[in-house]
Amino acid sequence: MKEHIGFIGLGAMGSGMAGNLIAKGWPVTVLAHRKRDAVERLIASGASEAKSPRELALASDVVILCVTGSDQVQQVLHGADGIIAAGKPLFVIDCSTSNPSVTTRLAEELAPQGITLIDAPLARTPKEAAEGKLDVMIGGTAEAVARARPILEAFAARIVPTGPVGTGHTMKLLNNFVSMGYSAIYSEALMLGAKAGLTPQVFDSVLRGSRMDCGFYQAFFDFVLNRNENAQRFAMVNALKDMSYLASFALASGAVNPINAAVRNSFATAVAAGQGEAFVPALSDVIAAVNGVTLTGMPDAAE
């Protein structure tokens, strides 16, 4: 008999994940936040609705969290209506992109209360979430990973065990560091090219199909060239959060990481300019603007 799943965090990723769980026969209880569209769709598909994290926990064996980060995870855990207040053994899977040090601390604090917390952050996009083809990095004991695996397989095509609790979130930050680093490099290179009169189209004609081409590059440039705002649905304010988490991890590790500082500052510039809710490829426009150039409307090289 399948365990009852409580799902908190029905955003662009979570709604697709919860939908796949329901479609594959898992009993699911959901919790609304601000928008009810996803909740109504999931209820129509067979989900139940709880009015608080505590109520959701009382109805569940396993709780999946897919919220913004560590602050939000702690908010749904604590308080009179929090998950902990249910006072029962639970298996909590944190699919958020959280601070690894907070994750390990929470796991230690919750264990004496009969609550097992593991980290299972995600890679790929809402499209893959809806298709059940996400990548998941999972940190926890072998027993916890084995328990989580059939649940995760409802919405994931690839599940990579990373080690103890906290290592999944660490690996997720490293994954985002690489991708956000590429974003910052693309943006700065495009700006410098614009200053020299090189259009994004010329830039793309050189890199596309070369060894520098990749899926991330193509999605980023779908915005740059075609103005497809949904090419990479990841807000710059969340990119800044993740790079700040990585800086915190590096500081605690005694590591020097100057490149992350530069990448973080690129996204801090975007957030300070009021563009935090714009998606990551829009960083190219922000970096161009602060340097007095634009990436749109440049004369074509053939003209």
N, C-alpha and C positions, 0 to 999 in steps of 0.2 A: 504494500500500500504506500502511495507516495506521501511524503511529508507535506504539511500545510505551509505555504510560503506567504510571509508578509512582505510587501514591497513598498519601500518609501523612497520617493524621488522619481516622479513620472515626467521628467523633462524629455528632451529630444532623444536621449539614449534610453532612459529608463522605460518610457512608454513602449518602445519596440521590444525591449527585453521582457517586460511583464506580459506583453501580448504573446510572445513565443512560449512562455511558460504555460499560459492558459491553453494555447493551441495544442500543446503537447501533453495535456492532461494533468498538469499540476494544479491543485486547488490553491487559489491566490486571493489574499485580502490586500487591498490597496488603501493608501492614505492620500487625500487631496492636499494641495498646498495653496497655490494662488489660482491656477487655471483649472477648470473642471472638464475641459474638452477630452483630455486623455482618460480621465476617470470615467466619464460617461461611456466612452468607447469600450473600455475594459469591462465595465459592469455589464454592458450589452453582450459582451463575449463570455460572461460567466463569472467575473470577479465579484467578491464581496467588498464592501467599503467599511473602514473603521473611521472613527471620529478623532482618535488620538493615537500617538505611538503606543501608549499603554494598552489601549483596547486592541490594537493590531497585534501586539506581542501576546496578549492573552489568547488570541485566536490562532496563533502560529507556532510551528515547531522551529522554523528557520525564518530569519529576517534578513532581507537583502536591502542594503543601503546604497543608493545611487544619487548622492547629493553632491554639493559643490566641493566640500573639503572638510578638514578636521573640525572647524568651528561648528558646522552644521551637524556633523556626526555626533559631537558632544551634546548639542542641543536636543537631538531626538532621543539620546540615551538617558539624560538626566531630567530631574524635575518631577513634580507630582504626577504628571501625565506622560512621563518618559518611559522608554522601553524597560529600564531597570525596575521601575515601580510595579511592573507586572509580578515581580517576585517569583519567577519560575525559571527553570533551566531553558536556555535558548542557544541556538547556533546562529551567530551573526556574521554575515558575509558583507564586508565593506568594499563595494565596487567604486567608491568615490576615489578621486585623486587626493590623497591625504598626506599629512606630514608623517613620515615613518616613525619619528620619535614619539609622536602622540599615539600612533597606532600601537606600538609596543607597550607603552605605558597603560593604555586602556585595556589591552589584552591581559596584562598582569593584574590590573585592578578588578576586572570583571570575573576572572577565573574562580576566585573563592565564592562568588555568588552563583556559580553554576552556569555562567554564560561564557561560551567559547567564541572569541572574536578572531576572524582571519581576514586578511586583505586580498582582494581579487580585483585590482583595477583593470581598466579596459583600454584597448587600442582599436583603431579604425573609427568609423563614423556612424551617425544615426541610420544611414542607409543599410549598413551591415548589421546594425542592431535589429532593424525591422526584418532583415533577411535571415537572422540567426547565424551570422557569420563573423562575430566579433573575435578578437584575440583577447585572451585573459591571462594575466600574470598572477600567480597565486602563492601567497606566503602562509605557511602553516605546517603543522605536523603531518606525517604521512596519513594518519587516521583522519584528520580534518580534511585533507585534500581529497581523500577517497570519498568522504561523505558529500563534499561539495561538488565533485565532478559531475554526477548525473544531472544535478540542477543546472550547473553552468553550461552543460552540453545543449540545453534547450535553446540557448542564444549565442553560443560560441562555436566557432569552427576549429579554433586552436586554443589549447589550455597548456600553459607553460609553468610548472612548479619552479619556484625560485629559491626556496629554502625556508627558514623560520619566519614567523610572523614579522612583518615590517619589510621584508625583502621584496615583496610584490610592489609595495608603494615606492620603495627605493628604485626599483627597475623602471617603474612607470615614469618617475621623475627624470631618470636618465634618458628614457625614450623621448620624452617631451623636450628635454634639453637639446637633443640632436635635432629634432624637427623644428623647434623654435629657433635654434641656432641657424639652421638653413634659412628660415624666414627672414631673420635679421640680415644675413649675408645677401640674400636675393634683393632685399629692399635697399640696402646700401649700394650694391652694385648697380641696380637700376637707376638710383639717384645720380651716381657718378656718371653713368652712361648718358643720362639726360643732360647733364651739364656739358657733355662733349657733343651733344646733338645726336646721340645714338638712341633710337627708339626702342621700346620694349619688343617690337616685332623683330628688329635686327638682333637684339640680345637673344631672343628665343630661337631664331634661325640658326644660331651658332650652338647653343646648348642642347636643343631638342635633338634626340637621337644620338647624342654623344655619350661618353662615359659619365657625364654629370647629370644625365637625364634619369628620372625616377618617377614613381607614382606621386610622391609628395610634390615634386617640382611641377608636374603636369596639373595637379589640382590648384596649386598656388597661382600658376600662370593662366588657368582658366578664369580666374578673377582679373588678373593684370591685363590680359588681352581681350577677354570677352565680357568683362564686368559681371561675371556670374557670382553674385554675392553668396550663394549657397554652396560654392565649390568646396569650402572647408568650414564647416559650421562649428567653430571653436572661438569663443570670445576672447579678445585680447586681455580683458581683465582677469580671465582665468589663466591665461598664459603668464601674466605677471605673478599671480598667486603661486603657480607651480614653480616658477623660477625663484621666487622668494623662499619656498619650501626647500628647494635644492640648495640655496645659499645657506639656510639654517643648518641643513644636514652637513654641508661642507665645513661650516664653522665648528660644529660639534665634533667633526672628525679631525679637526686640525689641518684641513687641506686648504691649499691655495688654489682658487679656481677663477682666475681673471676673465676667462672667456664667458663664463656664466654671468659675471657682473656686467659685462658689456651687453649681452643678450637681454638680461633683465632690464637694463637701462633703456634699451630700445622700446620695450613694451611699457615701461614706466612713462616714457615720453608720450606714447599713444594714449595712455589712460589720463595723464595730466592734460592732454589736449581735448579731453571729452569724448574720446573714441573708444573707450573701454568695452562697450557692448558690440562694437563692430567686430567682424570675424578677422582672423589672423592675417589673411592676405592683404587686408586694408592697411597693414603696417607699411606697405610699399608707398601708399599715398601719403601717409603721415611723415615718413622720413623724407620724401620728396618735398613736401610742403614746407617743412622746417628749414630746408636748404634752398628754398626759393625757386623750385622747379616743379613741373607737373609731368605725369606720365601719360596723360591723355591729350589728344589734340596736337601731338607733335607731328611735323611734316614727315611724310614717308620718304625713305632714303631714295626711292626711285623718282621722286618728284624734282 
